[in-house]
Amino acid sequence: MSGHVPVRNANRGVSQARDEMALGIQAMLASPLLVRERDEAAFTAVRRRRTELTAWFDYFCGWTLTVEPRQGYARLAKVRAADSHVAVPRPALRVRGSGAPFDRRRYTLFFLVAAELTVLSRTTVGLLAQRVAHTCAVEEGVPEFDSSVRAERAALVDALLLLEDYGALTSVDGSTESYIAGADAMVLYKADPARLARLLNAPVPPSRLGGAHPDLSELLAEERYGPRVDGAGTDGPEPGGGPNTAGGPGGGQDPGEGRDSGSGPTRNQRLLLARHSLMRRLLDDPVVYTADLSAGEAEYANTLTGRGLLRRAAREAGFRLEERAEGYLLVDVRGRTTDDVFPGEGNVKQTALLLLDVLLAAAEPLSLTSLTGEVEGLLERKPSWARSYRGEGGASQLTAAALGVLVGHGLARQEQGPERERGPADGPRYRALPAAHRYAVDRADFGQAGSGETGSGQKEQSQEGGQA
């Protein structure tokens, strides 16, 4: 009987390691800059499994994970796949107020402040504002910063608060928001230069780009894949089997192996690119359609080795991989990694579900005009619903927002119809994509519930019966 105890302990250890790996992967996907103060449990899991997690992200995605246990943060340097599905934008959000997205001015001030803080470990808001104003005045194409204007001070505060939220800046004395009331506010800061440097995420350091007007696309040129050749594909199963095998980190990356004739990438470099780009798309995009894959990605996914690695990656990350004829989908059953749930709450997502039902019932792509007409009819039938879209042009705005949700989630696609069928005011057309069949909408229930405002529970979601 006593001999069973070590076995149980060993099984418990294996189970704990598996759970910590999945938690660590999902936590880093949800927050590429994971701060201990925000999620102690997730950071502990990442710290404990940092060696395995670093190998996992590097092998499957080509992403670099840096864990700083003493400083209390972990940074995943994600790079999006070149042909990744264009989902809804993910701009930085303001920390204060309603969390509106950053505009161009706030982004500019954010980077200027971050640059100043790399040389000022301790400073005040007044000194920072002066240095930012000086930089704006001397840099070509950058509007001047005027601290006497309240809107300018508010934009600077938003940039500072975001840096504080990242843990790259700490307010030692005073409140950052007090600067909005007046430029004479006294706020003392302490910067973390190491964390500031981690915020910048590009495979190629900007310092390597020369010239007065450098090509910024070069920042994303990853040398490990060799010279880029359009249409490069795989030419066979990948050697090795994962991060813990001979084909793991470093495996399949020797540029001297399998070198093809000419100056293009080697076979191993093409395999590496196919594996990384496919996994990046699976982890970043709501749905990955086979028709959207490059030749290399599609060929890689069809090999026994490639498909086996996809399944293994999904299992180790705690996801369920759905493989259909139309494409692939990683299902996050617990919803830990997404910041945009669908169907979700609110008028826009309810309208998106309605339009999804209409698109699925249509034999041909529907025009923006006809879809707007559907929303106008809905607003007329439900006068107490969606009050914020009752003004002039409200139906058009609601339709555009709802279609943006559908396109961003890979459920619908915008396309142009044949020119001979398009009128000058007809605009683009939309059609449902295969993943849209995962959602079954009861329009009658929606109509009854519409008078009761919102609630995603008013829709029937058929996740398991999908056809994606």
C-alpha positions, -999 to 999 in steps of 0.1 A, spaced: 0 0 0 28 24 9 43 19 -26 13 37 -41 21 69 -24 51 78 -46 30 70 -77 2 93 -66 28 120 -58 43 116 -92 9 117 -109 1 148 -89 33 164 -100 27 157 -137 -8 171 -134 4 202 -117 31 208 -143 5 204 -171 -19 228 -155 8 253 -148 20 251 -184 -16 257 -197 -21 285 -173 12 301 -181 6 300 -219 -29 314 -216 -19 341 -192 9 353 -215 -15 353 -245 -40 373 -225 -14 397 -212 18 398 -231 32 420 -204 22 401 -173 27 420 -140 28 401 -107 6 427 -89 -22 421 -114 -23 383 -113 -2 367 -87 -13 331 -95 -6 334 -132 28 351 -126 37 323 -102 29 297 -128 50 315 -154 79 319 -130 78 283 -120 77 270 -157 96 298 -173 121 274 -189 94 252 -205 73 282 -215 102 300 -231 109 268 -252 72 264 -260 67 299 -274 100 298 -293 94 264 -308 57 268 -318 55 305 -325 90 320 -328 81 344 -300 105 354 -272 94 351 -236 114 370 -210 106 364 -173 120 387 -146 111 371 -113 127 398 -91 112 426 -110 78 409 -110 69 408 -147 71 386 -178 71 399 -214 60 379 -244 74 395 -276 46 386 -300 49 391 -337 18 388 -358 18 366 -389 22 385 -421 -10 372 -436 -30 371 -404 -67 377 -405 -74 414 -401 -94 415 -370 -107 445 -353 -80 469 -342 -66 465 -307 -54 500 -299 -41 510 -265 -69 521 -242 -69 551 -218 -67 541 -182 -90 568 -169 -126 576 -179 -144 552 -202 -112 537 -216 -114 552 -250 -88 541 -276 -56 561 -279 -55 585 -308 -25 596 -328 -16 624 -304 -16 601 -274 6 575 -291 30 602 -301 33 615 -265 35 580 -251 66 572 -271 82 606 -265 77 603 -228 90 567 -228 121 579 -247 127 607 -221 123 582 -192 150 560 -205 175 587 -194 155 601 -165 151 575 -137 136 602 -114 118 632 -126 87 653 -123 57 658 -145 67 694 -152 102 685 -163 89 657 -185 64 681 -201 92 705 -208 114 679 -225 85 666 -245 77 701 -256 113 706 -267 114 674 -287 81 682 -304 95 716 -314 126 702 -330 112 670 -346 100 674 -381 63 665 -386 55 664 -348 30 690 -337 42 712 -309 32 704 -273 16 733 -254 12 725 -217 -11 756 -213 -39 737 -233 -60 714 -212 -65 689 -240 -28 686 -244 -23 680 -207 -50 654 -207 -33 636 -236 0 636 -217 -17 623 -186 -32 594 -206 3 585 -218 17 587 -183 -11 566 -168 -6 539 -194 31 537 -185 21 535 -149 -3 507 -157 25 488 -174 46 492 -143 73 512 -162 66 543 -143 57 549 -107 42 579 -91 62 584 -59 45 616 -48 14 632 -61 -13 622 -86 -7 621 -123 -43 632 -130 -38 664 -111 -17 676 -141 -50 679 -161 -62 707 -137 -30 727 -141 5 726 -155 19 736 -121 9 702 -105 37 686 -86 42 649 -93 74 630 -87 81 598 -107 104 569 -106 110 551 -139 120 515 -146 143 517 -177 145 479 -181 108 475 -183 106 505 -206 130 488 -230 108 457 -229 78 476 -241 93 479 -275 85 448 -295 102 444 -329 124 416 -342 148 443 -356 159 471 -332 150 505 -346 186 515 -341 196 492 -370 175 511 -395 195 538 -411 186 569 -431 164 599 -425 133 580 -438 138 544 -430 115 516 -442 96 508 -410 85 474 -425 121 463 -420 115 463 -382 95 431 -388 120 413 -410 129 381 -391 163 369 -403 157 333 -391 134 327 -420 160 337 -446 153 359 -476 116 363 -482 103 347 -514 66 350 -522 48 317 -526 76 297 -508 61 264 -496 71 234 -476 84 204 -494 78 176 -469 73 167 -433 92 186 -407 121 168 -389 118 166 -352 88 165 -330 87 195 -306 105 215 -280 116 185 -260 129 165 -288 159 166 -311 139 187 -334 130 212 -306 146 245 -300 174 248 -325 161 218 -344 151 224 -380 168 258 -379 203 250 -392 206 270 -423 232 247 -436 208 217 -437 186 211 -467 199 242 -485 182 246 -519 199 260 -549 197 297 -554 196 325 -528 162 318 -513 154 304 -479 165 269 -471 140 240 -467 143 242 -430 138 279 -430 106 275 -450 94 248 -426 102 270 -396 83 299 -412 53 277 -420 51 263 -384 55 297 -367 31 316 -390 4 289 -388 6 289 -350 7 327 -348 -25 328 -368 -42 302 -347 -34 320 -315 -42 355 -327 -71 350 -351 -106 340 -341 -108 316 -371 -82 304 -396 -97 294 -430 -79 270 -452 -85 292 -482 -66 320 -465 -35 300 -458 -4 305 -478 8 275 -499 35 268 -473 11 270 -443 -15 248 -460 11 222 -470 25 222 -435 -9 217 -419 -16 187 -442 15 168 -432 12 142 -404 40 160 -385 25 194 -389 -10 183 -379 4 164 -350 23 194 -337 -8 216 -340 -28 191 -319 1 189 -294 4 227 -291 -34 230 -286 -34 203 -259 -4 218 -240 -20 253 -241 -53 240 -227 -73 247 -259 -94 224 -280 -84 223 -317 -113 221 -341 -103 208 -375 -128 212 -403 -126 211 -441 -129 249 -441 -103 256 -415 -91 255 -380 -102 270 -347 -87 270 -312 -115 269 -287 -107 286 -253 -133 268 -232 -127 289 -201 -125 322 -220 -92 332 -203 -74 345 -233 -99 366 -252 -106 403 -247 -135 404 -271 -163 379 -264 -188 370 -290 -218 371 -289 -214 392 -257 -235 421 -244 -247 453 -259 -267 467 -289 -238 463 -314 -233 426 -307 -270 419 -306 -273 435 -340 -244 415 -352 -262 383 -343 -293 395 -361 -273 403 -392 -255 370 -390 -289 353 -392 -298 374 -422 -265 367 -440 -268 330 -434 -302 329 -449 -291 347 -480 -280 328 -511 -258 357 -523 -238 384 -505 -259 412 -493 -253 448 -498 -246 473 -471 -278 491 -481 -300 461 -476 -283 453 -443 -288 488 -431 -325 484 -441 -327 454 -418 -314 474 -389 -337 503 -397 -366 478 -395 -354 465 -362 -352 500 -347 -387 507 -359 -401 476 -344 -383 481 -310 -386 518 -302 -373 514 -267 -342 495 -278 -307 509 -287 -316 545 -278 -281 558 -286 -287 549 -323 -319 568 -327 -305 599 -342 -299 607 -378 -276 581 -394 -280 559 -363 -290 528 -382 -260 532 -405 -237 536 -376 -251 505 -358 -250 485 -390 -213 494 -396 -204 486 -360 -222 453 -361 -206 443 -394 -172 453 -380 -178 428 -352 -187 400 -376 -157 407 -399 -134 410 -369 -145 376 -355 -140 359 -389 -178 353 -392 -184 375 -423 -164 390 -451 -167 422 -470 -164 418 -508 -172 438 -539 -199 424 -561 -197 423 -599 -193 459 -612 -223 456 -635 -245 448 -604 -232 476 -583 -249 509 -581 -231 541 -570 -247 540 -536 -248 503 -531 -214 500 -514 -197 468 -504 -214 434 -500 -211 410 -471 -214 373 -470 -213 348 -441 -182 326 -436 -183 290 -425 -177 298 -388 -210 317 -388 -229 284 -387 -217 279 -351 -243 304 -341 -280 297 -344 -302 327 -338 -338 326 -329 -351 358 -343 -385 354 -327 -369 352 -293 -347 382 -301 -377 402 -310 -395 394 -278 -364 401 -257 -355 432 -276 -380 452 -257 -361 442 -225 -329 458 -237 -298 436 -240 -284 402 -230 -266 376 -249 -286 349 -232 -315 359 -255 -297 342 -283 -291 306 -287 -255 298 -293 -248 265 -310 -211 261 -305 -209 223 -309 -232 222 -339 -210 245 -359 -198 239 -394 -166 259 -394 
